[in-house]
Amino acid sequence: MANIYDGAFRTILNDCRKLIIPVINEIFGETYTGEEEIRFFPNEHFLDQQDEADKERITDTNFTVFGKIFLKKAC
């Protein structure tokens, strides 16, 4: 059974997508502006088993934040 935090995080992702960037900034110390593209990937996978029916596995959330890349020059 999923815990309450899993449900809260899924609610943020599904219903309040504008809050994703502030949460990432706070948790990971990032400085995203909110203008970045967020691309979500499937988190439901079917396990192919030879002698049994396929099983569904639901994994954690999977997304990528696409933004500007800043390169630092070495001095």
CHARMM internal coordinates of N, CA and C (Angstrom, degrees):
IC EDIT
DIST 1 N 1 CA 1.4531
DIST 1 CA 1 C 1.5314
ANGL 1 N 1 CA 1 C 109.40
DIST 1 C 2 N 1.2977
ANGL 1 CA 1 C 2 N 116.69
DIHE 1 N 1 CA 1 C 2 N 133.02
DIST 2 N 2 CA 1.4628
ANGL 1 C 2 N 2 CA 120.85
DIHE 1 CA 1 C 2 N 2 CA 179.56
DIST 2 CA 2 C 1.5214
ANGL 2 N 2 CA 2 C 109.91
DIHE 1 C 2 N 2 CA 2 C -69.82
DIST 2 C 3 N 1.3231
ANGL 2 CA 2 C 3 N 114.78
DIHE 2 N 2 CA 2 C 3 N 151.10
DIST 3 N 3 CA 1.4594
ANGL 2 C 3 N 3 CA 117.06
DIHE 2 CA 2 C 3 N 3 CA 179.09
DIST 3 CA 3 C 1.5219
ANGL 3 N 3 CA 3 C 111.01
DIHE 2 C 3 N 3 CA 3 C -90.78
DIST 3 C 4 N 1.3101
ANGL 3 CA 3 C 4 N 116.82
DIHE 3 N 3 CA 3 C 4 N 175.23
DIST 4 N 4 CA 1.4636
ANGL 3 C 4 N 4 CA 122.30
DIHE 3 CA 3 C 4 N 4 CA -174.32
DIST 4 CA 4 C 1.5282
ANGL 4 N 4 CA 4 C 111.99
DIHE 3 C 4 N 4 CA 4 C -63.64
DIST 4 C 5 N 1.3417
ANGL 4 CA 4 C 5 N 117.58
DIHE 4 N 4 CA 4 C 5 N -31.24
DIST 5 N 5 CA 1.4592
ANGL 4 C 5 N 5 CA 120.40
DIHE 4 CA 4 C 5 N 5 CA -179.31
DIST 5 CA 5 C 1.5254
ANGL 5 N 5 CA 5 C 111.62
DIHE 4 C 5 N 5 CA 5 C -70.04
DIST 5 C 6 N 1.3275
ANGL 5 CA 5 C 6 N 117.11
DIHE 5 N 5 CA 5 C 6 N -35.55
DIST 6 N 6 CA 1.4655
ANGL 5 C 6 N 6 CA 120.11
DIHE 5 CA 5 C 6 N 6 CA 175.92
DIST 6 CA 6 C 1.5186
ANGL 6 N 6 CA 6 C 110.32
DIHE 5 C 6 N 6 CA 6 C -60.97
DIST 6 C 7 N 1.3198
ANGL 6 CA 6 C 7 N 116.24
DIHE 6 N 6 CA 6 C 7 N -45.12
DIST 7 N 7 CA 1.4608
ANGL 6 C 7 N 7 CA 120.80
DIHE 6 CA 6 C 7 N 7 CA 179.86
DIST 7 CA 7 C 1.5161
ANGL 7 N 7 CA 7 C 112.33
DIHE 6 C 7 N 7 CA 7 C -64.39
DIST 7 C 8 N 1.3296
ANGL 7 CA 7 C 8 N 116.55
DIHE 7 N 7 CA 7 C 8 N -40.81
DIST 8 N 8 CA 1.4645
ANGL 7 C 8 N 8 CA 120.20
DIHE 7 CA 7 C 8 N 8 CA 179.18
DIST 8 CA 8 C 1.5288
ANGL 8 N 8 CA 8 C 110.78
DIHE 7 C 8 N 8 CA 8 C -65.19
DIST 8 C 9 N 1.3268
ANGL 8 CA 8 C 9 N 116.45
DIHE 8 N 8 CA 8 C 9 N -41.66
DIST 9 N 9 CA 1.4661
ANGL 8 C 9 N 9 CA 119.85
DIHE 8 CA 8 C 9 N 9 CA 179.89
DIST 9 CA 9 C 1.5246
ANGL 9 N 9 CA 9 C 110.92
DIHE 8 C 9 N 9 CA 9 C -65.95
DIST 9 C 10 N 1.3168
ANGL 9 CA 9 C 10 N 117.26
DIHE 9 N 9 CA 9 C 10 N -41.29
DIST 10 N 10 CA 1.4800
ANGL 9 C 10 N 10 CA 119.70
DIHE 9 CA 9 C 10 N 10 CA 177.43
DIST 10 CA 10 C 1.5211
ANGL 10 N 10 CA 10 C 111.08
DIHE 9 C 10 N 10 CA 10 C -63.25
DIST 10 C 11 N 1.3285
ANGL 10 CA 10 C 11 N 117.52
DIHE 10 N 10 CA 10 C 11 N -36.62
DIST 11 N 11 CA 1.4631
ANGL 10 C 11 N 11 CA 121.10
DIHE 10 CA 10 C 11 N 11 CA 177.37
DIST 11 CA 11 C 1.5213
ANGL 11 N 11 CA 11 C 110.14
DIHE 10 C 11 N 11 CA 11 C -62.93
DIST 11 C 12 N 1.3213
ANGL 11 CA 11 C 12 N 117.30
DIHE 11 N 11 CA 11 C 12 N -44.63
DIST 12 N 12 CA 1.4652
ANGL 11 C 12 N 12 CA 120.63
DIHE 11 CA 11 C 12 N 12 CA 178.00
DIST 12 CA 12 C 1.5261
ANGL 12 N 12 CA 12 C 109.79
DIHE 11 C 12 N 12 CA 12 C -59.38
DIST 12 C 13 N 1.3223
ANGL 12 CA 12 C 13 N 116.75
DIHE 12 N 12 CA 12 C 13 N -46.39
DIST 13 N 13 CA 1.4653
ANGL 12 C 13 N 13 CA 120.13
DIHE 12 CA 12 C 13 N 13 CA -177.73
DIST 13 CA 13 C 1.5136
ANGL 13 N 13 CA 13 C 112.42
DIHE 12 C 13 N 13 CA 13 C -64.52
DIST 13 C 14 N 1.3207
ANGL 13 CA 13 C 14 N 116.93
DIHE 13 N 13 CA 13 C 14 N -40.18
DIST 14 N 14 CA 1.4630
ANGL 13 C 14 N 14 CA 120.36
DIHE 13 CA 13 C 14 N 14 CA -174.92
DIST 14 CA 14 C 1.5212
ANGL 14 N 14 CA 14 C 113.91
DIHE 13 C 14 N 14 CA 14 C -85.77
DIST 14 C 15 N 1.3160
ANGL 14 CA 14 C 15 N 117.34
DIHE 14 N 14 CA 14 C 15 N -37.71
DIST 15 N 15 CA 1.4678
ANGL 14 C 15 N 15 CA 120.05
DIHE 14 CA 14 C 15 N 15 CA -172.34
DIST 15 CA 15 C 1.5225
ANGL 15 N 15 CA 15 C 114.31
DIHE 14 C 15 N 15 CA 15 C -106.36
DIST 15 C 16 N 1.3101
ANGL 15 CA 15 C 16 N 117.10
DIHE 15 N 15 CA 15 C 16 N -21.98
DIST 16 N 16 CA 1.4649
ANGL 15 C 16 N 16 CA 120.87
DIHE 15 CA 15 C 16 N 16 CA -173.43
DIST 16 CA 16 C 1.5218
ANGL 16 N 16 CA 16 C 110.18
DIHE 15 C 16 N 16 CA 16 C -132.62
DIST 16 C 17 N 1.2897
ANGL 16 CA 16 C 17 N 117.66
DIHE 16 N 16 CA 16 C 17 N 57.32
DIST 17 N 17 CA 1.4706
ANGL 16 C 17 N 17 CA 121.14
DIHE 16 CA 16 C 17 N 17 CA -173.16
DIST 17 CA 17 C 1.5221
ANGL 17 N 17 CA 17 C 113.75
DIHE 16 C 17 N 17 CA 17 C -60.03
DIST 17 C 18 N 1.3218
ANGL 17 CA 17 C 18 N 117.85
DIHE 17 N 17 CA 17 C 18 N -25.90
DIST 18 N 18 CA 1.4648
ANGL 17 C 18 N 18 CA 119.99
DIHE 17 CA 17 C 18 N 18 CA 178.60
DIST 18 CA 18 C 1.5251
ANGL 18 N 18 CA 18 C 111.90
DIHE 17 C 18 N 18 CA 18 C -68.25
DIST 18 C 19 N 1.3231
ANGL 18 CA 18 C 19 N 117.52
DIHE 18 N 18 CA 18 C 19 N -15.92
DIST 19 N 19 CA 1.4605
ANGL 18 C 19 N 19 CA 120.77
DIHE 18 CA 18 C 19 N 19 CA 179.61
DIST 19 CA 19 C 1.5231
ANGL 19 N 19 CA 19 C 113.25
DIHE 18 C 19 N 19 CA 19 C -86.98
DIST 19 C 20 N 1.3186
ANGL 19 CA 19 C 20 N 117.81
DIHE 19 N 19 CA 19 C 20 N -8.29
DIST 20 N 20 CA 1.4599
ANGL 19 C 20 N 20 CA 120.36
DIHE 19 CA 19 C 20 N 20 CA -177.34
DIST 20 CA 20 C 1.5264
ANGL 20 N 20 CA 20 C 110.97
DIHE 19 C 20 N 20 CA 20 C -62.28
DIST 20 C 21 N 1.3225
ANGL 20 CA 20 C 21 N 116.97
DIHE 20 N 20 CA 20 C 21 N -48.13
DIST 21 N 21 CA 1.4678
ANGL 20 C 21 N 21 CA 120.78
DIHE 20 CA 20 C 21 N 21 CA -177.31
DIST 21 CA 21 C 1.5289
ANGL 21 N 21 CA 21 C 111.61
DIHE 20 C 21 N 21 CA 21 C -61.34
DIST 21 C 22 N 1.3405
ANGL 21 CA 21 C 22 N 120.30
DIHE 21 N 21 CA 21 C 22 N -48.18
DIST 22 N 22 CA 1.4712
ANGL 21 C 22 N 22 CA 118.64
DIHE 21 CA 21 C 22 N 22 CA 177.25
DIST 22 CA 22 C 1.5336
ANGL 22 N 22 CA 22 C 113.29
DIHE 21 C 22 N 22 CA 22 C -59.57
DIST 22 C 23 N 1.3244
ANGL 22 CA 22 C 23 N 116.93
DIHE 22 N 22 CA 22 C 23 N -35.32
DIST 23 N 23 CA 1.4677
ANGL 22 C 23 N 23 CA 119.90
DIHE 22 CA 22 C 23 N 23 CA 177.99
DIST 23 CA 23 C 1.5312
ANGL 23 N 23 CA 23 C 109.86
DIHE 22 C 23 N 23 CA 23 C -66.59
DIST 23 C 24 N 1.3291
ANGL 23 CA 23 C 24 N 117.81
DIHE 23 N 23 CA 23 C 24 N -44.56
DIST 24 N 24 CA 1.4634
ANGL 23 C 24 N 24 CA 121.05
DIHE 23 CA 23 C 24 N 24 CA 178.23
DIST 24 CA 24 C 1.5280
ANGL 24 N 24 CA 24 C 110.33
DIHE 23 C 24 N 24 CA 24 C -62.56
DIST 24 C 25 N 1.3322
ANGL 24 CA 24 C 25 N 116.10
DIHE 24 N 24 CA 24 C 25 N -43.44
DIST 25 N 25 CA 1.4677
ANGL 24 C 25 N 25 CA 119.64
DIHE 24 CA 24 C 25 N 25 CA 178.74
DIST 25 CA 25 C 1.5285
ANGL 25 N 25 CA 25 C 111.05
DIHE 24 C 25 N 25 CA 25 C -59.03
DIST 25 C 26 N 1.2998
ANGL 25 CA 25 C 26 N 117.25
DIHE 25 N 25 CA 25 C 26 N -44.36
DIST 26 N 26 CA 1.4740
ANGL 25 C 26 N 26 CA 121.75
DIHE 25 CA 25 C 26 N 26 CA -177.08
DIST 26 CA 26 C 1.5267
ANGL 26 N 26 CA 26 C 111.68
DIHE 25 C 26 N 26 CA 26 C -69.27
DIST 26 C 27 N 1.3180
ANGL 26 CA 26 C 27 N 116.52
DIHE 26 N 26 CA 26 C 27 N -46.93
DIST 27 N 27 CA 1.4632
ANGL 26 C 27 N 27 CA 119.91
DIHE 26 CA 26 C 27 N 27 CA -175.20
DIST 27 CA 27 C 1.5253
ANGL 27 N 27 CA 27 C 111.69
DIHE 26 C 27 N 27 CA 27 C -71.43
DIST 27 C 28 N 1.3223
ANGL 27 CA 27 C 28 N 117.24
DIHE 27 N 27 CA 27 C 28 N -41.90
DIST 28 N 28 CA 1.4617
ANGL 27 C 28 N 28 CA 120.89
DIHE 27 CA 27 C 28 N 28 CA -172.16
DIST 28 CA 28 C 1.5267
ANGL 28 N 28 CA 28 C 114.20
DIHE 27 C 28 N 28 CA 28 C -106.38
DIST 28 C 29 N 1.3285
ANGL 28 CA 28 C 29 N 117.64
DIHE 28 N 28 CA 28 C 29 N 3.76
DIST 29 N 29 CA 1.4596
ANGL 28 C 29 N 29 CA 120.36
DIHE 28 CA 28 C 29 N 29 CA 178.15
DIST 29 CA 29 C 1.5187
ANGL 29 N 29 CA 29 C 113.68
DIHE 28 C 29 N 29 CA 29 C 68.05
DIST 29 C 30 N 1.3140
ANGL 29 CA 29 C 30 N 117.22
DIHE 29 N 29 CA 29 C 30 N 30.03
DIST 30 N 30 CA 1.4617
ANGL 29 C 30 N 30 CA 121.87
DIHE 29 CA 29 C 30 N 30 CA 179.73
DIST 30 CA 30 C 1.5248
ANGL 30 N 30 CA 30 C 110.21
DIHE 29 C 30 N 30 CA 30 C -88.38
DIST 30 C 31 N 1.3231
ANGL 30 CA 30 C 31 N 116.58
DIHE 30 N 30 CA 30 C 31 N 172.87
DIST 31 N 31 CA 1.4664
ANGL 30 C 31 N 31 CA 121.48
DIHE 30 CA 30 C 31 N 31 CA -179.90
DIST 31 CA 31 C 1.5279
ANGL 31 N 31 CA 31 C 110.90
DIHE 30 C 31 N 31 CA 31 C -130.98
DIST 31 C 32 N 1.3184
ANGL 31 CA 31 C 32 N 117.08
DIHE 31 N 31 CA 31 C 32 N 42.34
DIST 32 N 32 CA 1.4602
ANGL 31 C 32 N 32 CA 120.34
DIHE 31 CA 31 C 32 N 32 CA 177.18
DIST 32 CA 32 C 1.5196
ANGL 32 N 32 CA 32 C 109.54
DIHE 31 C 32 N 32 CA 32 C -65.68
DIST 32 C 33 N 1.3326
ANGL 32 CA 32 C 33 N 116.57
DIHE 32 N 32 CA 32 C 33 N 147.42
DIST 33 N 33 CA 1.4679
ANGL 32 C 33 N 33 CA 121.40
DIHE 32 CA 32 C 33 N 33 CA -176.04
DIST 33 CA 33 C 1.5253
ANGL 33 N 33 CA 33 C 113.21
DIHE 32 C 33 N 33 CA 33 C -91.42
DIST 33 C 34 N 1.3138
ANGL 33 CA 33 C 34 N 117.14
DIHE 33 N 33 CA 33 C 34 N -20.81
DIST 34 N 34 CA 1.4571
ANGL 33 C 34 N 34 CA 120.74
DIHE 33 CA 33 C 34 N 34 CA -174.24
DIST 34 CA 34 C 1.5123
ANGL 34 N 34 CA 34 C 111.97
DIHE 33 C 34 N 34 CA 34 C 104.59
DIST 34 C 35 N 1.3213
ANGL 34 CA 34 C 35 N 117.09
DIHE 34 N 34 CA 34 C 35 N -7.70
DIST 35 N 35 CA 1.4617
ANGL 34 C 35 N 35 CA 122.11
DIHE 34 CA 34 C 35 N 35 CA 178.61
DIST 35 CA 35 C 1.5250
ANGL 35 N 35 CA 35 C 111.89
DIHE 34 C 35 N 35 CA 35 C -88.97
DIST 35 C 36 N 1.3207
ANGL 35 CA 35 C 36 N 117.43
DIHE 35 N 35 CA 35 C 36 N -5.64
DIST 36 N 36 CA 1.4491
ANGL 35 C 36 N 36 CA 122.11
DIHE 35 CA 35 C 36 N 36 CA -177.13
DIST 36 CA 36 C 1.5266
ANGL 36 N 36 CA 36 C 111.21
DIHE 35 C 36 N 36 CA 36 C -72.10
DIST 36 C 37 N 1.3181
ANGL 36 CA 36 C 37 N 114.63
DIHE 36 N 36 CA 36 C 37 N 155.18
DIST 37 N 37 CA 1.4657
ANGL 36 C 37 N 37 CA 120.17
DIHE 36 CA 36 C 37 N 37 CA 175.40
DIST 37 CA 37 C 1.5283
ANGL 37 N 37 CA 37 C 108.67
DIHE 36 C 37 N 37 CA 37 C -86.15
DIST 37 C 38 N 1.3163
ANGL 37 CA 37 C 38 N 116.14
DIHE 37 N 37 CA 37 C 38 N 135.24
DIST 38 N 38 CA 1.4614
ANGL 37 C 38 N 38 CA 121.22
DIHE 37 CA 37 C 38 N 38 CA 175.18
DIST 38 CA 38 C 1.5193
ANGL 38 N 38 CA 38 C 106.71
DIHE 37 C 38 N 38 CA 38 C -113.44
DIST 38 C 39 N 1.3196
ANGL 38 CA 38 C 39 N 115.45
DIHE 38 N 38 CA 38 C 39 N 122.53
DIST 39 N 39 CA 1.4607
ANGL 38 C 39 N 39 CA 120.54
DIHE 38 CA 38 C 39 N 39 CA -179.12
DIST 39 CA 39 C 1.5292
ANGL 39 N 39 CA 39 C 108.37
DIHE 38 C 39 N 39 CA 39 C -113.01
DIST 39 C 40 N 1.3234
ANGL 39 CA 39 C 40 N 115.88
DIHE 39 N 39 CA 39 C 40 N 122.62
DIST 40 N 40 CA 1.4550
ANGL 39 C 40 N 40 CA 121.71
DIHE 39 CA 39 C 40 N 40 CA -179.17
DIST 40 CA 40 C 1.5243
ANGL 40 N 40 CA 40 C 110.06
DIHE 39 C 40 N 40 CA 40 C -95.39
DIST 40 C 41 N 1.3186
ANGL 40 CA 40 C 41 N 115.15
DIHE 40 N 40 CA 40 C 41 N 146.15
DIST 41 N 41 CA 1.4485
ANGL 40 C 41 N 41 CA 122.09
DIHE 40 CA 40 C 41 N 41 CA 179.01
DIST 41 CA 41 C 1.5205
ANGL 41 N 41 CA 41 C 109.03
DIHE 40 C 41 N 41 CA 41 C -120.81
DIST 41 C 42 N 1.3124
ANGL 41 CA 41 C 42 N 118.18
DIHE 41 N 41 CA 41 C 42 N 154.82
DIST 42 N 42 CA 1.4652
ANGL 41 C 42 N 42 CA 120.89
DIHE 41 CA 41 C 42 N 42 CA -177.15
DIST 42 CA 42 C 1.5316
ANGL 42 N 42 CA 42 C 111.76
DIHE 41 C 42 N 42 CA 42 C -59.28
DIST 42 C 43 N 1.3173
ANGL 42 CA 42 C 43 N 115.02
DIHE 42 N 42 CA 42 C 43 N 143.86
DIST 43 N 43 CA 1.4620
ANGL 42 C 43 N 43 CA 118.95
DIHE 42 CA 42 C 43 N 43 CA 175.00
DIST 43 CA 43 C 1.5276
ANGL 43 N 43 CA 43 C 110.99
DIHE 42 C 43 N 43 CA 43 C -119.09
DIST 43 C 44 N 1.3220
ANGL 43 CA 43 C 44 N 115.78
DIHE 43 N 43 CA 43 C 44 N 13.27
DIST 44 N 44 CA 1.4587
ANGL 43 C 44 N 44 CA 120.87
DIHE 43 CA 43 C 44 N 44 CA 174.97
DIST 44 CA 44 C 1.5267
ANGL 44 N 44 CA 44 C 108.15
DIHE 43 C 44 N 44 CA 44 C -112.56
DIST 44 C 45 N 1.3073
ANGL 44 CA 44 C 45 N 115.58
DIHE 44 N 44 CA 44 C 45 N 124.39
DIST 45 N 45 CA 1.4544
ANGL 44 C 45 N 45 CA 121.09
DIHE 44 CA 44 C 45 N 45 CA -177.49
DIST 45 CA 45 C 1.5216
ANGL 45 N 45 CA 45 C 108.97
DIHE 44 C 45 N 45 CA 45 C -128.52
DIST 45 C 46 N 1.3028
ANGL 45 CA 45 C 46 N 115.95
DIHE 45 N 45 CA 45 C 46 N 145.25
DIST 46 N 46 CA 1.4601
ANGL 45 C 46 N 46 CA 120.25
DIHE 45 CA 45 C 46 N 46 CA 177.11
DIST 46 CA 46 C 1.5115
ANGL 46 N 46 CA 46 C 108.76
DIHE 45 C 46 N 46 CA 46 C -108.10
DIST 46 C 47 N 1.3209
ANGL 46 CA 46 C 47 N 116.00
DIHE 46 N 46 CA 46 C 47 N 127.11
DIST 47 N 47 CA 1.4561
ANGL 46 C 47 N 47 CA 122.50
DIHE 46 CA 46 C 47 N 47 CA -178.93
DIST 47 CA 47 C 1.5195
ANGL 47 N 47 CA 47 C 108.53
DIHE 46 C 47 N 47 CA 47 C -90.39
DIST 47 C 48 N 1.3109
ANGL 47 CA 47 C 48 N 115.74
DIHE 47 N 47 CA 47 C 48 N 118.54
DIST 48 N 48 CA 1.4594
ANGL 47 C 48 N 48 CA 121.44
DIHE 47 CA 47 C 48 N 48 CA -179.52
DIST 48 CA 48 C 1.5269
ANGL 48 N 48 CA 48 C 108.89
DIHE 47 C 48 N 48 CA 48 C -81.79
DIST 48 C 49 N 1.3043
ANGL 48 CA 48 C 49 N 115.99
DIHE 48 N 48 CA 48 C 49 N 118.83
DIST 49 N 49 CA 1.4600
ANGL 48 C 49 N 49 CA 120.98
DIHE 48 CA 48 C 49 N 49 CA 179.98
DIST 49 CA 49 C 1.5175
ANGL 49 N 49 CA 49 C 108.65
DIHE 48 C 49 N 49 CA 49 C -120.09
DIST 49 C 50 N 1.3211
ANGL 49 CA 49 C 50 N 116.52
DIHE 49 N 49 CA 49 C 50 N 132.61
DIST 50 N 50 CA 1.4549
ANGL 49 C 50 N 50 CA 120.73
DIHE 49 CA 49 C 50 N 50 CA -172.42
DIST 50 CA 50 C 1.5204
ANGL 50 N 50 CA 50 C 113.34
DIHE 49 C 50 N 50 CA 50 C -60.46
DIST 50 C 51 N 1.3043
ANGL 50 CA 50 C 51 N 118.11
DIHE 50 N 50 CA 50 C 51 N -50.42
DIST 51 N 51 CA 1.4608
ANGL 50 C 51 N 51 CA 120.43
DIHE 50 CA 50 C 51 N 51 CA -172.30
DIST 51 CA 51 C 1.5220
ANGL 51 N 51 CA 51 C 114.03
DIHE 50 C 51 N 51 CA 51 C -105.72
DIST 51 C 52 N 1.3214
ANGL 51 CA 51 C 52 N 117.25
DIHE 51 N 51 CA 51 C 52 N 8.37
DIST 52 N 52 CA 1.4585
ANGL 51 C 52 N 52 CA 120.52
DIHE 51 CA 51 C 52 N 52 CA -178.01
DIST 52 CA 52 C 1.5234
ANGL 52 N 52 CA 52 C 109.23
DIHE 51 C 52 N 52 CA 52 C -133.03
DIST 52 C 53 N 1.3152
ANGL 52 CA 52 C 53 N 115.20
DIHE 52 N 52 CA 52 C 53 N 167.45
DIST 53 N 53 CA 1.4592
ANGL 52 C 53 N 53 CA 120.13
DIHE 52 CA 52 C 53 N 53 CA 175.62
DIST 53 CA 53 C 1.5265
ANGL 53 N 53 CA 53 C 108.86
DIHE 52 C 53 N 53 CA 53 C -67.40
DIST 53 C 54 N 1.3246
ANGL 53 CA 53 C 54 N 116.01
DIHE 53 N 53 CA 53 C 54 N 148.43
DIST 54 N 54 CA 1.4632
ANGL 53 C 54 N 54 CA 120.07
DIHE 53 CA 53 C 54 N 54 CA 178.10
DIST 54 CA 54 C 1.5262
ANGL 54 N 54 CA 54 C 109.67
DIHE 53 C 54 N 54 CA 54 C -60.83
DIST 54 C 55 N 1.3309
ANGL 54 CA 54 C 55 N 115.54
DIHE 54 N 54 CA 54 C 55 N 143.83
DIST 55 N 55 CA 1.4567
ANGL 54 C 55 N 55 CA 121.34
DIHE 54 CA 54 C 55 N 55 CA 177.39
DIST 55 CA 55 C 1.5175
ANGL 55 N 55 CA 55 C 108.68
DIHE 54 C 55 N 55 CA 55 C -110.37
DIST 55 C 56 N 1.3209
ANGL 55 CA 55 C 56 N 115.65
DIHE 55 N 55 CA 55 C 56 N 144.99
DIST 56 N 56 CA 1.4586
ANGL 55 C 56 N 56 CA 120.76
DIHE 55 CA 55 C 56 N 56 CA 177.33
DIST 56 CA 56 C 1.5146
ANGL 56 N 56 CA 56 C 108.73
DIHE 55 C 56 N 56 CA 56 C -95.95
DIST 56 C 57 N 1.3315
ANGL 56 CA 56 C 57 N 115.81
DIHE 56 N 56 CA 56 C 57 N 134.60
DIST 57 N 57 CA 1.4607
ANGL 56 C 57 N 57 CA 120.74
DIHE 56 CA 56 C 57 N 57 CA 176.06
DIST 57 CA 57 C 1.5199
ANGL 57 N 57 CA 57 C 107.69
DIHE 56 C 57 N 57 CA 57 C -122.62
DIST 57 C 58 N 1.3096
ANGL 57 CA 57 C 58 N 116.11
DIHE 57 N 57 CA 57 C 58 N 126.74
DIST 58 N 58 CA 1.4627
ANGL 57 C 58 N 58 CA 121.46
DIHE 57 CA 57 C 58 N 58 CA 177.15
DIST 58 CA 58 C 1.5186
ANGL 58 N 58 CA 58 C 107.17
DIHE 57 C 58 N 58 CA 58 C -104.51
DIST 58 C 59 N 1.3333
ANGL 58 CA 58 C 59 N 115.43
DIHE 58 N 58 CA 58 C 59 N 123.67
DIST 59 N 59 CA 1.4582
ANGL 58 C 59 N 59 CA 121.07
DIHE 58 CA 58 C 59 N 59 CA -176.65
DIST 59 CA 59 C 1.5250
ANGL 59 N 59 CA 59 C 110.17
DIHE 58 C 59 N 59 CA 59 C -104.11
DIST 59 C 60 N 1.3234
ANGL 59 CA 59 C 60 N 115.75
DIHE 59 N 59 CA 59 C 60 N -179.16
DIST 60 N 60 CA 1.4566
ANGL 59 C 60 N 60 CA 120.67
DIHE 59 CA 59 C 60 N 60 CA 176.68
DIST 60 CA 60 C 1.5248
ANGL 60 N 60 CA 60 C 109.57
DIHE 59 C 60 N 60 CA 60 C -64.28
DIST 60 C 61 N 1.3025
ANGL 60 CA 60 C 61 N 115.30
DIHE 60 N 60 CA 60 C 61 N 169.07
DIST 61 N 61 CA 1.4557
ANGL 60 C 61 N 61 CA 121.46
DIHE 60 CA 60 C 61 N 61 CA 179.45
DIST 61 CA 61 C 1.5212
ANGL 61 N 61 CA 61 C 110.17
DIHE 60 C 61 N 61 CA 61 C -63.32
DIST 61 C 62 N 1.3249
ANGL 61 CA 61 C 62 N 115.47
DIHE 61 N 61 CA 61 C 62 N 141.91
DIST 62 N 62 CA 1.4508
ANGL 61 C 62 N 62 CA 121.24
DIHE 61 CA 61 C 62 N 62 CA -177.21
DIST 62 CA 62 C 1.5204
ANGL 62 N 62 CA 62 C 108.23
DIHE 61 C 62 N 62 CA 62 C -131.96
DIST 62 C 63 N 1.3478
ANGL 62 CA 62 C 63 N 116.81
DIHE 62 N 62 CA 62 C 63 N 110.87
DIST 63 N 63 CA 1.4536
ANGL 62 C 63 N 63 CA 120.47
DIHE 62 CA 62 C 63 N 63 CA 177.37
DIST 63 CA 63 C 1.5181
ANGL 63 N 63 CA 63 C 109.74
DIHE 62 C 63 N 63 CA 63 C -148.80
DIST 63 C 64 N 1.3262
ANGL 63 CA 63 C 64 N 115.28
DIHE 63 N 63 CA 63 C 64 N 161.41
DIST 64 N 64 CA 1.4591
ANGL 63 C 64 N 64 CA 122.38
DIHE 63 CA 63 C 64 N 64 CA 177.98
DIST 64 CA 64 C 1.5156
ANGL 64 N 64 CA 64 C 108.28
DIHE 63 C 64 N 64 CA 64 C -127.14
DIST 64 C 65 N 1.3287
ANGL 64 CA 64 C 65 N 116.47
DIHE 64 N 64 CA 64 C 65 N 139.58
DIST 65 N 65 CA 1.4606
ANGL 64 C 65 N 65 CA 122.49
DIHE 64 CA 64 C 65 N 65 CA 175.53
DIST 65 CA 65 C 1.5178
ANGL 65 N 65 CA 65 C 107.15
DIHE 64 C 65 N 65 CA 65 C -101.51
DIST 65 C 66 N 1.3259
ANGL 65 CA 65 C 66 N 116.31
DIHE 65 N 65 CA 65 C 66 N 120.15
DIST 66 N 66 CA 1.4544
ANGL 65 C 66 N 66 CA 122.06
DIHE 65 CA 65 C 66 N 66 CA 179.13
DIST 66 CA 66 C 1.5243
ANGL 66 N 66 CA 66 C 108.50
DIHE 65 C 66 N 66 CA 66 C -103.44
DIST 66 C 67 N 1.3001
ANGL 66 CA 66 C 67 N 116.51
DIHE 66 N 66 CA 66 C 67 N 123.54
DIST 67 N 67 CA 1.4612
ANGL 66 C 67 N 67 CA 121.38
DIHE 66 CA 66 C 67 N 67 CA 179.94
DIST 67 CA 67 C 1.5046
ANGL 67 N 67 CA 67 C 110.04
DIHE 66 C 67 N 67 CA 67 C -146.51
DIST 67 C 68 N 1.2927
ANGL 67 CA 67 C 68 N 115.38
DIHE 67 N 67 CA 67 C 68 N -163.43
DIST 68 N 68 CA 1.4610
ANGL 67 C 68 N 68 CA 120.76
DIHE 67 CA 67 C 68 N 68 CA 178.90
DIST 68 CA 68 C 1.5241
ANGL 68 N 68 CA 68 C 108.92
DIHE 67 C 68 N 68 CA 68 C -74.09
DIST 68 C 69 N 1.3198
ANGL 68 CA 68 C 69 N 114.83
DIHE 68 N 68 CA 68 C 69 N 145.44
DIST 69 N 69 CA 1.4642
ANGL 68 C 69 N 69 CA 120.79
DIHE 68 CA 68 C 69 N 69 CA 176.41
DIST 69 CA 69 C 1.5182
ANGL 69 N 69 CA 69 C 107.04
DIHE 68 C 69 N 69 CA 69 C -107.86
DIST 69 C 70 N 1.3145
ANGL 69 CA 69 C 70 N 115.58
DIHE 69 N 69 CA 69 C 70 N 123.92
DIST 70 N 70 CA 1.4521
ANGL 69 C 70 N 70 CA 121.61
DIHE 69 CA 69 C 70 N 70 CA 179.08
DIST 70 CA 70 C 1.5192
ANGL 70 N 70 CA 70 C 108.82
DIHE 69 C 70 N 70 CA 70 C -105.62
DIST 70 C 71 N 1.3140
ANGL 70 CA 70 C 71 N 115.97
DIHE 70 N 70 CA 70 C 71 N 125.89
DIST 71 N 71 CA 1.4585
ANGL 70 C 71 N 71 CA 120.89
DIHE 70 CA 70 C 71 N 71 CA 178.98
DIST 71 CA 71 C 1.5351
ANGL 71 N 71 CA 71 C 108.85
DIHE 70 C 71 N 71 CA 71 C -104.01
DIST 71 C 72 N 1.3131
ANGL 71 CA 71 C 72 N 115.16
DIHE 71 N 71 CA 71 C 72 N 133.91
DIST 72 N 72 CA 1.4598
ANGL 71 C 72 N 72 CA 120.36
DIHE 71 CA 71 C 72 N 72 CA 177.48
DIST 72 CA 72 C 1.5230
ANGL 72 N 72 CA 72 C 108.23
DIHE 71 C 72 N 72 CA 72 C -99.14
DIST 72 C 73 N 1.3090
ANGL 72 CA 72 C 73 N 116.42
DIHE 72 N 72 CA 72 C 73 N 133.83
DIST 73 N 73 CA 1.4567
ANGL 72 C 73 N 73 CA 120.48
DIHE 72 CA 72 C 73 N 73 CA 177.12
DIST 73 CA 73 C 1.5214
ANGL 73 N 73 CA 73 C 108.79
DIHE 72 C 73 N 73 CA 73 C -88.49
DIST 73 C 74 N 1.3066
ANGL 73 CA 73 C 74 N 115.22
DIHE 73 N 73 CA 73 C 74 N 136.61
DIST 74 N 74 CA 1.4538
ANGL 73 C 74 N 74 CA 119.54
DIHE 73 CA 73 C 74 N 74 CA 175.90
DIST 74 CA 74 C 1.5226
ANGL 74 N 74 CA 74 C 109.21
DIHE 73 C 74 N 74 CA 74 C -77.43
DIST 74 C 75 N 1.3017
ANGL 74 CA 74 C 75 N 116.72
DIHE 74 N 74 CA 74 C 75 N 139.56
DIST 75 N 75 CA 1.4749
ANGL 74 C 75 N 75 CA 120.50
DIHE 74 CA 74 C 75 N 75 CA 179.84
DIST 75 CA 75 C 1.5033
ANGL 75 N 75 CA 75 C 110.48
DIHE 74 C 75 N 75 CA 75 C -93.49
END
COOR INIT
IC SEED 1 N 1 CA 1 C
IC BUILD
